[in-house]
């Protein structure tokens, strides 16, 4: 069995679950202070450890941002968990409040990965960015990053100013999005499965844009060795996701808002079942799908759930998986 956890961490801002956090002072921690920011991540790592996942898919992750103590949140969490395999992929480089730009390299491990990185280096600041992350205790064979673009800009008119006044309009640009994928060796967690490709993504808030980005993300993931898992904050409710017919949803339970979740926008998809002539799943599942001339088994969920963590306005969602066929 392999356990996958997906969580939008909202740059590790203490959230609805912080009042029950292990350790004092987490709920009111000012994470602009590096010591406080690390303490919050330590509390989060303890909760993740309790859940004992094999793979953690994260969204809204900071690196080098003033609002989160200039920490590389992915690296700090990996250190606290004791996991060697981890990767951050910036959707954009630069500070949250400022000029956002496409990174030269999404890892942002060097100042040269950012077109304006030299300026940050001269200020003694680390590279800054915002994006997705994957962490796993299983060995990773290869990492991949796919840009998913951004949605259209939105022009909003303020009703308190005349139509001819330029100050009466506000232009909002959409955030760039990406897909981060790890092809890994699941080992004894999925017996008989040589490699597994897991992706994490955070899609646009506009439903039509999110649907296009999801199709692009699944298309990119499906080119990698299977089976396939795509986890993340889709910004799509279940009733909006299912009609798209992309992948097969595993797990259930509301994830938003964290305090009192009443709907699900954080999902996990895997490869679709083969179907019979009546459109129903065909069992037994045989033959298995083929990738690059080799067959791979499909996955099914054996258990799943959601839980609120010390950070974020989202609840996390997890699922246990095993091979079929």
Helices and strands as residue ranges (DSSP letters): E 2-8, G 10-12, G 18-20, H 34-51, E 55-63, G 66-68, H 73-81, E 85-93, G 111-113, H 117-122, E 129-136, E 140-149, E 154-157, G 166-168, E 169-172, E 177-184, G 187-190, E 196-202, H 207-221, E 228-233, H 238-241, G 242-244, E 248-249, E 266-270, E 289-291, E 294-296, E 298-307, E 316-324
